[in-house]
Amino acid sequence: MIEQSRYHLSENDIPRQWYNIQADLPVPLPPVFSPVTLKPVTLDDLSPIFPKSLIGQEISLERYIDIPPEVLEILGMWRPTPLVRAHRLERALGTPAKIFFKNESVSPVGSHKPNTAVAQAFYNKIEGTQRLATETGAGQWGAALAMACKAFEMACKIYMVRVSYDSKPYRRSLMRMFGADVVASPSMDTASGRAILAENPNYPGALGIAISEAVDDVLTTGNSKYSLGSVLNHVLLHQTVIGQEAIKQLDMAGEEADVVIGCVGGGSNFGGIALPFMRMNLKEGGKIRCIGVEPSACPTMTKGSYAFDYGDTAKMAPVLKMKTLGHDFMPPSIHAGGLRYHGMSPILSALYEQNLIEACAYGQKQVFEAATLFAQTEGIVPAPESAHAIRAAIDEANDATAKGDHRVIVFCLSGHGFLDLGAYDKYMDGELEDYDYPEELITEALERLPQVAE
Ligand SMILES: *Cc1c(COP(=O)(O)O)cnc(C)c1O
């Protein structure tokens, strides 16, 4: 008898609604402020950037929001994603713990990001947007949005952080294959890009700057809107299909989760898997531990301040109350590019402040070591971002071994690492560096937080 390891749902089991945790939060989220006036943001401030339906979802207090059939149809290309029991990893660890992972790497672009890209493209399309602009770091979000724009026949412009543009040519190829126009950021295409290049023509770029360029772009180009792949409430909302499916699949396996783990950049894959479990904690007396895992080089949750800050370096994106390292904090160039963002989802930041979720941080060597063990046992090369979750899952399992308990650990495998093999080569050649926690840089950046008129 082969031990069952994969728990498959049928296409009919894709969730029909997204779960909106704002309906169940013990304390409502703080208001959002305009980056220009530093007063509470109005619909008029946001509507040049986002379509009204997404602004509505951003502030909605409705517990469940229907997923439009047009979105479900596209999600059905790869959803429901498998939940897998990592028997071989468990045996390698010699642990009594049960480890499951939700495999979001099976999407057309290899990560969880299309779950929201498709929804955002759809709502833009029905409100008449003809073109979306966005930023991308490692290229995962750009590839997802390019694919979604193609599905709804919209144009797509992507500002890709210069270092990644040069070092990750294959993600660029993927975006171009899906029909997007990709430029290196800073670029000559926007005023914010030109200003930076005038000062330093060799500037390697940063996510916050690419965001500024994309926002600048949509404010100066007709029929265009901006799209963000993480952080915002509506993005986490769209990702809750992950956790809802995982709950059903665990049920098929006859198990209940004790620990739910995800890596955190802006918080969307972790929010996506954890928030439906959090509902069980908030409404049904559940005691599931939810853990966000970040790089120690960009320790937003574990070392950041809970404060109002700009979403981007050029102070064009809305001001949100979140865990932040400062909008102009420049994290070291670790290989998990998707985790190098200065802020954190306001929802997750609030839950963390209220001690309702946990966080931990790891250096990249430990993370790549975990990734290698996972690849060798489970046969999947994980994205370096996802490998942070694997590291934490392994440490939880080792803790279960020490204590002799059978805890059930579920983590989100947010993407595969087939386009990150260069980084794995560096690890295997012993060339990977661990960066110290950049305390001085963070302290300095935190001195420049905006003062909102609360
Ligand atoms: C973008 C990305 C992340 C980080 O973003 P979150 O919004 O925190 O999920 C993690 N893993 C992969 C594979 C990504 O592409």
The ligand as an SDF file (V2000), in Angstrom:
LIG
                    3D

 15 15  0  0  0  0  0  0  0  0999 V2000
    6.0230   37.5620   -4.2220 C   0  0  0  0  0  0  0  0  0  0  0  0
    6.3180   36.2740   -3.5960 C   0  0  0  0  0  0  0  0  0  0  0  0
    6.3670   36.1470   -2.1980 C   0  0  0  0  0  0  0  0  0  0  0  0
    6.2280   37.2980   -1.2370 C   0  0  0  0  0  0  0  0  0  0  0  0
    5.0420   38.0010   -1.3280 O   0  0  0  0  0  0  0  0  0  0  0  0
    3.8580   37.8700   -0.2770 P   0  0  0  0  0  0  0  0  0  0  0  0
    2.9040   38.9140   -0.7020 O   0  0  0  0  0  0  0  0  0  0  0  0
    4.4040   38.0890    1.0780 O   0  0  0  0  0  0  0  0  0  0  0  0
    3.2900   36.5040   -0.4440 O   0  0  0  0  0  0  0  0  0  0  0  0
    6.5980   34.8880   -1.6720 C   0  0  0  0  0  0  0  0  0  0  0  0
    6.7980   33.8240   -2.4560 N   0  0  0  0  0  0  0  0  0  0  0  0
    6.7650   33.9080   -3.8060 C   0  0  0  0  0  0  0  0  0  0  0  0
    7.0090   32.6820   -4.6120 C   0  0  0  0  0  0  0  0  0  0  0  0
    6.5250   35.1430   -4.4140 C   0  0  0  0  0  0  0  0  0  0  0  0
    6.4790   35.2250   -5.7350 O   0  0  0  0  0  0  0  0  0  0  0  0
  1  2  1  0
  2  3  1  0
  2 14  2  0
  3  4  1  0
  3 10  2  0
  4  5  1  0
  5  6  1  0
  6  7  2  0
  6  8  1  0
  6  9  1  0
 10 11  1  0
 11 12  2  0
 12 13  1  0
 12 14  1  0
 14 15  1  0
M  END
$$$$
